[in-house]
Amino acid sequence: MIALDGAWRMSLLRGRYKLPMLIESFSGTLLVGQTPQPPVAPVIEHRETRHGTTVTDKYFWLREKSNPEVIKYLEAENTYTAAMTQGLKPFEDALYNEMLSHIKQTDLSVPVRRGDYYYYSRTEEGKQYTIQCRKKGSLESKEEVLLDLNELGKGKKFAGLGAFEVSDDQDLLAYTIDYVGYRQFALHVKDLRSGATLPDTMERVDSVAWAADNRTLFVTTEDAVTKRANQAWRLTLGRTDSEPIYEEKDETFRLGVEKTRDKKYVLLNSISTDASEFRYLRADQPKSDFALFLAREKQHRYFLDHRENLFYVRSDKGAKNFQVFAAPQDDPDPKNWRYSSPTIRACSFKASTSSATSRSRLRRCGRLTESGSTISGLANGAPSRSPGRCIRHFRATRRSTRQLRIGTVIKAW
């Protein structure tokens, strides 16, 4: 947070702007029949230069949340709001109860199987937060509560769960939790065998991924002012220090860390509005360095996953919409990218008539093959076939059948 200017800070404290007087004059007890007057925020000019332009913010001082005068002003605003809307309280309660009556408070999410366990979350009537659970072997087994946010949130004004990552051996849980409501998450690690929370922790964590050794964590952290995830770290359980491994200096990009679905690779991504860049590391070699998959380029967004010695790339290079390619893990250079026909075939084609016409048109425009065809000209931004032609075939087929549904599948295996 940018520090307040010293000159006007002293003026504020000396009463030059009479902020305490404005607040105190309102925050007192209102007389019967008296119409409350709204508190007035002082105008205190603050100038900054942004991209060569001077910007004046008259209410910049309200950003300093720890300033007692800011707190008093906000309390005065709340008092004024409560006084002006007190007649709406019965309606407010009725509206709340009406909306609550349509919510199934005691509910269960769809269980997801990971290894030997089924993971799910559930809610209980009267409790504010979710309960994260699992069962081993079958859904008839005894429930194991992994994390109860209602317990963690006791004595707190707010509790929000961020990352929730179980190690490959399913003995450890890395999770992040926010107690301030400002998406300010702290990392914690829980031993699911004993229920103990380990001393390993880290502040302002944005994303988390486990290495295959079940003791190394890769995390990204955010900048304290901009809240942009800009640094990546390697954290080894039991050690007090963490190793910085990458810093994203471009303010238009955010960092994130994740694991491929087959758990073979850890991915470090830098993503902006119109470009992305990935680095990868074998999950069973956590001490190695991340390798660059493909350097960032304007107007090119791509995303990665991995399965059976192949990287699967979802890319919008030279395409109006995304395309899916397969690249060998040993040499994922763009010259080796191939159209991934298994992914294309995994798309949902449901029509009142046979989908043979759809498949035929897809093959003619080069988006559906039996074995995959080599991409030429990708480095120059132009695939071998026009993606626009493919889209026109899709639209023509959809218009002719009216019931054709094309489900976009990013990772289908």
PADO-551441 format. One record per residue (C-alpha): residue number from 1; residue in three letters; x, y, z. Coordinates in steps of 0.5 Angstrom, whole numbers. Layout:
N
n;res;X;Y;Z
NUM;ALA;X;Y;Z $
...
# end
This chain:
413
n;res;X;Y;Z
1;MET;0;0;0 $
2;ILE;3;7;-2 $
3;ALA;4;11;5 $
4;LEU;0;17;6 $
5;ASP;3;24;4 $
6;GLY;6;27;11 $
7;ALA;4;34;10 $
8;TRP;-4;32;9 $
9;ARG;-3;27;14 $
10;MET;-1;32;20 $
11;SER;-7;37;17 $
12;LEU;-12;31;18 $
13;LEU;-9;30;25 $
14;ARG;-9;37;27 $
15;GLY;-16;38;25 $
16;ARG;-15;42;19 $
17;TYR;-20;38;15 $
18;LYS;-25;37;21 $
19;LEU;-26;30;19 $
20;PRO;-27;28;27 $
21;MET;-32;33;28 $
22;LEU;-36;31;22 $
23;ILE;-36;24;24 $
24;GLU;-37;25;31 $
25;SER;-43;30;30 $
26;PHE;-47;25;26 $
27;SER;-45;19;30 $
28;GLY;-48;21;36 $
29;THR;-55;19;38 $
30;LEU;-61;22;34 $
31;LEU;-66;26;37 $
32;VAL;-73;23;36 $
33;GLY;-76;25;29 $
34;GLN;-69;28;27 $
35;THR;-67;27;20 $
36;PRO;-60;24;20 $
37;GLN;-55;27;15 $
38;PRO;-50;23;11 $
39;PRO;-43;24;14 $
40;VAL;-38;28;9 $
41;ALA;-32;25;7 $
42;PRO;-26;30;6 $
43;VAL;-23;32;0 $
44;ILE;-16;31;0 $
45;GLU;-12;31;-7 $
46;HIS;-7;26;-8 $
47;ARG;-3;26;-14 $
48;GLU;0;20;-18 $
49;THR;4;19;-24 $
50;ARG;1;13;-28 $
51;HIS;4;12;-35 $
52;GLY;6;19;-36 $
53;THR;0;22;-34 $
54;THR;-2;25;-27 $
55;VAL;-8;22;-24 $
56;THR;-11;26;-18 $
57;ASP;-15;22;-13 $
58;LYS;-19;26;-8 $
59;TYR;-21;20;-4 $
60;PHE;-14;16;-4 $
61;TRP;-14;17;4 $
62;LEU;-19;12;5 $
63;ARG;-15;6;2 $
64;GLU;-11;6;9 $
65;LYS;-15;1;13 $
66;SER;-11;2;19 $
67;ASN;-12;9;20 $
68;PRO;-17;11;26 $
69;GLU;-20;16;22 $
70;VAL;-22;12;16 $
71;ILE;-25;7;21 $
72;LYS;-29;12;24 $
73;TYR;-32;15;18 $
74;LEU;-34;8;15 $
75;GLU;-37;7;22 $
76;ALA;-41;13;21 $
77;GLU;-43;11;14 $
78;ASN;-46;5;17 $
79;THR;-49;8;22 $
80;TYR;-53;13;17 $
81;THR;-55;7;13 $
82;ALA;-58;3;19 $
83;ALA;-62;9;21 $
84;MET;-64;11;14 $
85;THR;-66;3;12 $
86;GLN;-69;1;19 $
87;GLY;-76;1;16 $
88;LEU;-74;-4;11 $
89;LYS;-71;-9;17 $
90;PRO;-78;-13;17 $
91;PHE;-78;-14;9 $
92;GLU;-70;-15;9 $
93;ASP;-71;-21;14 $
94;ALA;-77;-24;10 $
95;LEU;-73;-23;3 $
96;TYR;-67;-27;7 $
97;ASN;-72;-33;9 $
98;GLU;-75;-33;3 $
99;MET;-68;-34;-1 $
100;LEU;-66;-39;5 $
101;SER;-72;-43;4 $
102;HIS;-70;-45;-3 $
103;ILE;-63;-47;-1 $
104;LYS;-62;-54;1 $
105;GLN;-58;-53;7 $
106;THR;-56;-60;8 $
107;ASP;-53;-62;2 $
108;LEU;-47;-67;-1 $
109;SER;-43;-66;-7 $
110;VAL;-42;-71;-12 $
111;PRO;-36;-76;-10 $
112;VAL;-30;-76;-14 $
113;ARG;-25;-82;-14 $
114;ARG;-18;-81;-13 $
115;GLY;-14;-87;-12 $
116;ASP;-17;-91;-7 $
117;TYR;-21;-85;-4 $
118;TYR;-28;-82;-6 $
119;TYR;-27;-74;-4 $
120;TYR;-33;-70;-3 $
121;SER;-36;-64;1 $
122;ARG;-42;-63;5 $
123;THR;-46;-58;8 $
124;GLU;-50;-58;15 $
125;GLU;-56;-54;16 $
126;GLY;-55;-48;21 $
127;LYS;-47;-48;19 $
128;GLN;-44;-43;15 $
129;TYR;-38;-47;12 $
130;THR;-37;-53;8 $
131;ILE;-34;-60;11 $
132;GLN;-29;-63;6 $
133;CYS;-29;-71;7 $
134;ARG;-27;-77;4 $
135;LYS;-29;-85;4 $
136;LYS;-24;-91;3 $
137;GLY;-26;-96;-2 $
138;SER;-33;-95;-3 $
139;LEU;-38;-90;-1 $
140;GLU;-41;-94;4 $
141;SER;-34;-94;8 $
142;LYS;-34;-90;14 $
143;GLU;-33;-82;13 $
144;GLU;-26;-79;15 $
145;VAL;-27;-71;16 $
146;LEU;-21;-68;13 $
147;LEU;-23;-61;14 $
148;ASP;-28;-57;17 $
149;LEU;-29;-50;16 $
150;ASN;-34;-49;21 $
151;GLU;-29;-51;26 $
152;LEU;-23;-47;23 $
153;GLY;-27;-41;23 $
154;LYS;-29;-41;30 $
155;GLY;-28;-34;33 $
156;LYS;-26;-31;26 $
157;LYS;-31;-26;22 $
158;PHE;-29;-30;16 $
159;ALA;-26;-36;13 $
160;GLY;-25;-38;6 $
161;LEU;-22;-44;3 $
162;GLY;-17;-43;-3 $
163;ALA;-13;-49;-5 $
164;PHE;-14;-56;-3 $
165;GLU;-9;-61;-5 $
166;VAL;-8;-68;-3 $
167;SER;-1;-71;-4 $
168;ASP;0;-77;-8 $
169;ASP;0;-82;-3 $
170;GLN;-6;-79;0 $
171;ASP;-3;-78;7 $
172;LEU;-2;-70;7 $
173;LEU;-7;-65;5 $
174;ALA;-4;-58;3 $
175;TYR;-9;-52;4 $
176;THR;-10;-45;4 $
177;ILE;-15;-41;8 $
178;ASP;-17;-34;8 $
179;TYR;-19;-31;15 $
180;VAL;-20;-23;13 $
181;GLY;-24;-24;7 $
182;TYR;-19;-20;2 $
183;ARG;-17;-27;-2 $
184;GLN;-11;-27;3 $
185;PHE;-9;-34;4 $
186;ALA;-4;-37;8 $
187;LEU;-1;-44;7 $
188;HIS;-2;-50;12 $
189;VAL;-1;-57;11 $
190;LYS;-4;-63;15 $
191;ASP;-2;-70;16 $
192;LEU;-9;-74;15 $
193;ARG;-6;-80;19 $
194;SER;-5;-76;25 $
195;GLY;-10;-70;24 $
196;ALA;-4;-66;26 $
197;THR;-2;-59;23 $
198;LEU;5;-59;21 $
199;PRO;9;-52;22 $
200;ASP;10;-51;15 $
201;THR;7;-45;13 $
202;MET;7;-39;8 $
203;GLU;3;-33;7 $
204;ARG;0;-30;1 $
205;VAL;0;-36;-3 $
206;ASP;-4;-36;-9 $
207;SER;-3;-44;-12 $
208;VAL;0;-50;-10 $
209;ALA;2;-57;-13 $
210;TRP;5;-63;-10 $
211;ALA;12;-66;-12 $
212;ALA;11;-74;-13 $
213;ASP;16;-75;-7 $
214;ASN;10;-72;-2 $
215;ARG;15;-68;1 $
216;THR;16;-62;-4 $
217;LEU;11;-57;-5 $
218;PHE;11;-52;-11 $
219;VAL;7;-45;-9 $
220;THR;6;-38;-12 $
221;THR;5;-32;-8 $
222;GLU;2;-25;-9 $
223;ASP;5;-18;-9 $
224;ALA;2;-15;-2 $
225;VAL;0;-9;-6 $
226;THR;-3;-11;-13 $
227;LYS;-5;-18;-11 $
228;ARG;-2;-21;-17 $
229;ALA;1;-27;-16 $
230;ASN;8;-26;-19 $
231;GLN;13;-31;-15 $
232;ALA;14;-38;-15 $
233;TRP;17;-42;-9 $
234;ARG;20;-49;-8 $
235;LEU;18;-51;-1 $
236;THR;21;-58;3 $
237;LEU;17;-60;9 $
238;GLY;21;-60;15 $
239;ARG;25;-54;13 $
240;THR;24;-47;15 $
241;ASP;27;-44;9 $
242;SER;24;-44;2 $
243;GLU;27;-43;-5 $
244;PRO;25;-38;-10 $
245;ILE;25;-41;-17 $
246;TYR;22;-36;-21 $
247;GLU;19;-29;-21 $
248;GLU;14;-26;-26 $
249;LYS;16;-19;-27 $
250;ASP;11;-17;-33 $
251;GLU;6;-14;-29 $
252;THR;1;-16;-34 $
253;PHE;2;-23;-33 $
254;ARG;0;-28;-27 $
255;LEU;3;-34;-24 $
256;GLY;0;-40;-23 $
257;VAL;3;-48;-21 $
258;GLU;-1;-54;-22 $
259;LYS;0;-61;-24 $
260;THR;-2;-65;-30 $
261;ARG;-8;-70;-29 $
262;ASP;-3;-76;-30 $
263;LYS;1;-73;-24 $
264;LYS;7;-74;-28 $
265;TYR;9;-66;-29 $
266;VAL;9;-60;-25 $
267;LEU;7;-54;-29 $
268;LEU;9;-47;-28 $
269;ASN;4;-42;-32 $
270;SER;5;-35;-34 $
271;ILE;-2;-32;-36 $
272;SER;-5;-25;-39 $
273;THR;-11;-23;-43 $
274;ASP;-8;-25;-50 $
275;ALA;-2;-29;-48 $
276;SER;1;-35;-44 $
277;GLU;7;-39;-43 $
278;PHE;9;-45;-39 $
279;ARG;14;-49;-36 $
280;TYR;15;-56;-34 $
281;LEU;18;-60;-29 $
282;ARG;18;-68;-28 $
283;ALA;14;-69;-21 $
284;ASP;19;-75;-19 $
285;GLN;25;-70;-20 $
286;PRO;23;-64;-16 $
287;LYS;30;-61;-15 $
288;SER;31;-60;-22 $
289;ASP;30;-54;-26 $
290;PHE;23;-52;-30 $
291;ALA;24;-52;-37 $
292;LEU;21;-47;-42 $
293;PHE;15;-51;-46 $
294;LEU;14;-45;-51 $
295;ALA;16;-38;-50 $
296;ARG;10;-33;-50 $
297;GLU;8;-29;-56 $
298;LYS;3;-24;-57 $
299;GLN;-4;-26;-59 $
300;HIS;-2;-34;-57 $
301;ARG;-6;-37;-51 $
302;TYR;-4;-44;-50 $
303;PHE;-5;-49;-44 $
304;LEU;-2;-56;-43 $
305;ASP;-4;-63;-40 $
306;HIS;0;-70;-41 $
307;ARG;-2;-77;-42 $
308;GLU;2;-83;-44 $
309;ASN;9;-79;-46 $
310;LEU;5;-74;-50 $
311;PHE;4;-67;-48 $
312;TYR;-3;-64;-50 $
313;VAL;-3;-57;-52 $
314;ARG;-10;-53;-53 $
315;SER;-8;-47;-57 $
316;ASP;-11;-41;-61 $
317;LYS;-5;-40;-65 $
318;GLY;-8;-39;-72 $
319;ALA;-15;-41;-70 $
320;LYS;-21;-37;-69 $
321;ASN;-22;-42;-64 $
322;PHE;-18;-47;-60 $
323;GLN;-15;-53;-63 $
324;VAL;-12;-59;-59 $
325;PHE;-5;-62;-61 $
326;ALA;-1;-67;-59 $
327;ALA;7;-66;-58 $
328;PRO;12;-72;-56 $
329;GLN;15;-70;-49 $
330;ASP;22;-71;-51 $
331;ASP;22;-66;-56 $
332;PRO;16;-62;-56 $
333;ASP;18;-57;-61 $
334;PRO;12;-54;-65 $
335;LYS;15;-57;-71 $
336;ASN;13;-64;-68 $
337;TRP;6;-62;-66 $
338;ARG;0;-66;-69 $
339;TYR;-7;-65;-69 $
340;SER;-10;-70;-64 $
341;SER;-16;-74;-67 $
342;PRO;-17;-77;-60 $
343;THR;-19;-71;-57 $
344;ILE;-23;-69;-63 $
345;ARG;-27;-75;-63 $
346;ALA;-29;-74;-56 $
347;CYS;-33;-68;-57 $
348;SER;-40;-69;-57 $
349;PHE;-44;-70;-63 $
350;LYS;-51;-71;-62 $
351;ALA;-56;-70;-68 $
352;SER;-63;-73;-70 $
353;THR;-60;-76;-76 $
354;SER;-53;-80;-77 $
355;SER;-47;-76;-75 $
356;ALA;-43;-79;-81 $
357;THR;-44;-72;-85 $
358;SER;-41;-68;-79 $
359;ARG;-35;-73;-79 $
360;SER;-34;-73;-86 $
361;ARG;-34;-65;-86 $
362;LEU;-29;-65;-81 $
363;ARG;-25;-70;-84 $
364;ARG;-25;-65;-91 $
365;CYS;-23;-59;-87 $
366;GLY;-17;-62;-83 $
367;ARG;-20;-63;-76 $
368;LEU;-21;-70;-76 $
369;THR;-17;-76;-78 $
370;GLU;-16;-83;-76 $
371;SER;-9;-82;-74 $
372;GLY;-7;-75;-74 $
373;SER;-3;-71;-79 $
374;THR;3;-67;-78 $
375;ILE;2;-59;-77 $
376;SER;6;-55;-82 $
377;GLY;7;-47;-82 $
378;LEU;5;-47;-74 $
379;ALA;11;-43;-73 $
380;ASN;9;-38;-78 $
381;GLY;2;-37;-75 $
382;ALA;-2;-41;-80 $
383;PRO;-4;-48;-80 $
384;SER;-4;-53;-86 $
385;ARG;-12;-52;-86 $
386;SER;-16;-46;-85 $
387;PRO;-20;-46;-78 $
388;GLY;-25;-41;-81 $
389;ARG;-27;-47;-86 $
390;CYS;-28;-52;-81 $
391;ILE;-32;-47;-77 $
392;ARG;-36;-46;-83 $
393;HIS;-37;-53;-84 $
394;PHE;-40;-54;-76 $
395;ARG;-45;-48;-77 $
396;ALA;-47;-51;-84 $
397;THR;-48;-58;-80 $
398;ARG;-52;-55;-74 $
399;ARG;-56;-50;-78 $
400;SER;-58;-57;-83 $
401;THR;-60;-61;-77 $
402;ARG;-62;-56;-72 $
403;GLN;-60;-61;-66 $
404;LEU;-53;-62;-67 $
405;ARG;-49;-60;-61 $
406;ILE;-42;-60;-61 $
407;GLY;-39;-60;-54 $
408;THR;-32;-57;-53 $
409;VAL;-27;-62;-50 $
410;ILE;-21;-59;-47 $
411;LYS;-18;-65;-44 $
412;ALA;-21;-72;-46 $
413;TRP;-18;-78;-45 $
# end
